[in-house]
């Protein structure tokens, strides 16, 4: 009888092990995928990407939307080149689709109003936000830019942002470098964002 129990226990353990192996890929696939470095807008030097981290980036998230994205169920990846070009993707899975819609609306409001807010917070800074329309991908994605200049130190920066949604999953992508809006790869960034939203599935 003891031998039978041992054999049954061994068989059960083996079955559990096989079940774990069978479910592991499904669990991994449940996590939304992220952009690869090669899927960022073309740059004069190659992009590199960090690993995917849990939570939100330093300072509570992304420029123009700090502390708007909850840390829970959120992950992010940062991108950079050898020059001053950089970027980040932040992806969060909301509790419900209604919560995801609300988060997208909150982020869109923050991105659209970023320029005036930065000017209030930083006297002397010139900051202009602009909307660049909606992308037809899944439940939609919206593109914005932020053009800043500090006359006192003679530096100007341009950032592109986009927030999009697929069901309960929301992703925000930022691209930035020194320069003006004329230097921004707007068309390529739109392609990058469509790829980012499609990878949420």
C-alpha positions in Angstrom: 0.0 0.0 0.0 2.8 2.4 0.8 4.4 1.7 -2.5 1.1 2.4 -4.2 0.7 5.7 -2.4 4.3 6.7 -3.3 3.6 5.8 -6.9 0.4 7.9 -7.0 2.2 10.8 -5.3 5.0 10.7 -7.8 2.5 10.5 -10.7 0.5 13.5 -9.3 3.7 15.5 -8.9 4.7 14.7 -12.4 1.2 15.7 -13.6 1.4 19.0 -11.7 4.8 19.7 -13.2 3.5 19.1 -16.7 0.5 21.3 -16.0 2.8 24.1 -14.8 4.9 23.8 -18.0 1.8 23.8 -20.1 0.4 27.0 -18.4 3.6 28.9 -18.2 3.7 30.0 -21.9 0.0 31.1 -21.6 0.8 33.2 -18.5 3.8 34.8 -20.3 1.7 35.5 -23.3 -0.9 37.3 -21.2 1.6 40.1 -20.5 1.3 42.8 -23.2 4.4 42.9 -25.5 6.6 46.0 -25.7 8.3 47.8 -28.6 11.7 46.6 -29.6 14.6 49.1 -30.1 14.4 48.6 -33.9 10.7 49.7 -33.9 11.5 53.2 -32.6 11.6 56.0 -35.3 14.8 55.8 -37.3 17.8 57.6 -35.8 21.3 58.5 -37.0 22.7 56.1 -34.4 21.1 52.8 -33.3 18.5 52.6 -30.6 19.1 50.4 -27.5 16.3 49.3 -25.1 16.4 48.3 -21.5 14.7 45.3 -20.1 11.0 45.7 -19.1 10.7 46.9 -15.6 7.7 46.7 -13.2 6.0 49.9 -12.1 6.4 53.4 -13.5 9.5 55.3 -14.5 11.3 57.7 -12.1 9.3 60.7 -11.0 6.0 58.9 -11.3 5.8 58.3 -15.0 6.3 60.4 -18.1 6.9 64.1 -18.8 3.6 65.9 -19.2 1.8 63.1 -17.3 3.6 62.5 -14.0 1.7 60.5 -11.4 -1.2 60.0 -13.9 -0.4 56.3 -14.5 -0.9 53.9 -11.6 2.1 51.8 -10.6 0.0 48.7 -10.1 -0.2 46.4 -13.1 2.2 48.7 -15.0 5.5 48.0 -16.7 7.8 50.2 -18.7 10.8 50.1 -21.1 13.3 52.9 -21.8 15.0 53.6 -25.1 18.1 55.7 -26.0 20.7 56.3 -28.7 24.3 57.5 -28.6 23.0 61.0 -29.2 20.4 62.9 -27.1 17.5 61.0 -28.5 15.5 59.0 -26.0 12.1 57.5 -25.3 10.0 55.4 -23.1 7.0 53.1 -23.3 4.7 52.6 -20.3 1.9 50.0 -20.4 -0.7 49.4 -17.8 -3.6 46.9 -17.6 -6.7 48.5 -16.0 -9.1 46.7 -13.8 -12.0 47.2 -16.3 -12.4 48.6 -19.8 -14.2 51.6 -18.3 -11.2 52.3 -16.1 -8.9 52.1 -19.2 -11.1 54.6 -21.1 -10.9 57.0 -18.1 -7.1 56.7 -18.0 -6.8 57.4 -21.7 -9.0 60.5 -21.3 -6.9 61.6 -18.3 -3.6 61.2 -20.2 -4.9 62.9 -23.3 -5.9 65.9 -21.1 -2.5 66.0 -19.5 -0.6 65.8 -22.8 -2.8 68.5 -24.5 -2.4 70.9 -21.6 1.3 70.3 -20.9 2.8 73.4 -22.5 0.8 76.0 -20.6 1.3 74.1 -17.3 5.1 73.9 -17.8 5.2 77.7 -18.5 3.3 78.3 -15.2 5.7 76.1 -13.3 8.9 77.4 -15.0 8.9 81.2 -15.5 10.8 82.1 -18.7 10.3 78.7 -20.3 8.5 78.7 -23.7 6.4 75.6 -24.2 3.9 74.8 -26.9 1.7 71.6 -27.0 -0.1 70.5 -30.1 -2.4 67.7 -31.1 -1.6 65.7 -34.2 -4.8 63.6 -34.5 -6.0 60.1 -33.9 -4.6 56.9 -35.3 -6.9 54.2 -36.5 -5.6 51.2 -34.5 -7.6 49.0 -32.1 -9.6 51.4 -29.8 -7.5 54.3 -31.1 -4.3 56.2 -30.3 -3.8 60.0 -30.1 -0.6 61.8 -30.9 0.7 65.0 -29.3 3.9 67.1 -29.4 5.6 69.4 -26.8 8.0 72.0 -28.1 10.1 73.7 -25.4 12.7 76.5 -25.5 14.7 78.1 -22.6 16.0 81.5 -24.0 18.2 82.0 -20.9 20.3 78.9 -21.7 19.6 78.6 -25.4 18.3 75.1 -25.4 15.2 73.8 -27.2 13.7 70.3 -27.0 11.0 68.5 -28.9 8.9 65.6 -27.6 6.3 63.4 -29.3 3.7 61.5 -27.2 1.0 59.1 -28.0 -1.5 57.2 -25.8 -3.5 54.3 -27.1 -5.7 51.5 -25.9 -6.6 47.9 -26.7 -9.4 46.7 -24.4 -8.3 47.1 -20.8 -4.7 47.8 -21.8 -3.3 51.3 -22.2 0.1 52.2 -23.5 1.9 55.6 -23.7 5.0 56.1 -25.8 7.3 59.2 -25.7 10.1 60.2 -28.1 12.3 63.2 -27.4 15.5 64.9 -28.5 17.1 68.4 -28.7 15.6 70.5 -31.5 12.3 71.9 -32.8 9.0 70.4 -34.1 10.5 70.5 -37.6 13.1 68.0 -36.5 10.6 65.5 -35.2 9.9 62.3 -37.2 6.2 62.6 -36.9 5.3 60.1 -39.6 7.7 57.5 -38.3 6.4 58.0 -34.8 2.9 57.3 -35.9 4.1 54.0 -37.3 5.8 53.2 -34.1 2.7 53.9 -32.1 0.5 51.7 -34.3 3.0 48.9 -33.8 3.0 49.5 -30.0 -0.8 49.3 -29.8 -1.0 46.2 -32.1 1.5 44.4 -29.8 -0.8 44.8 -26.8 -2.9 41.9 -28.0 
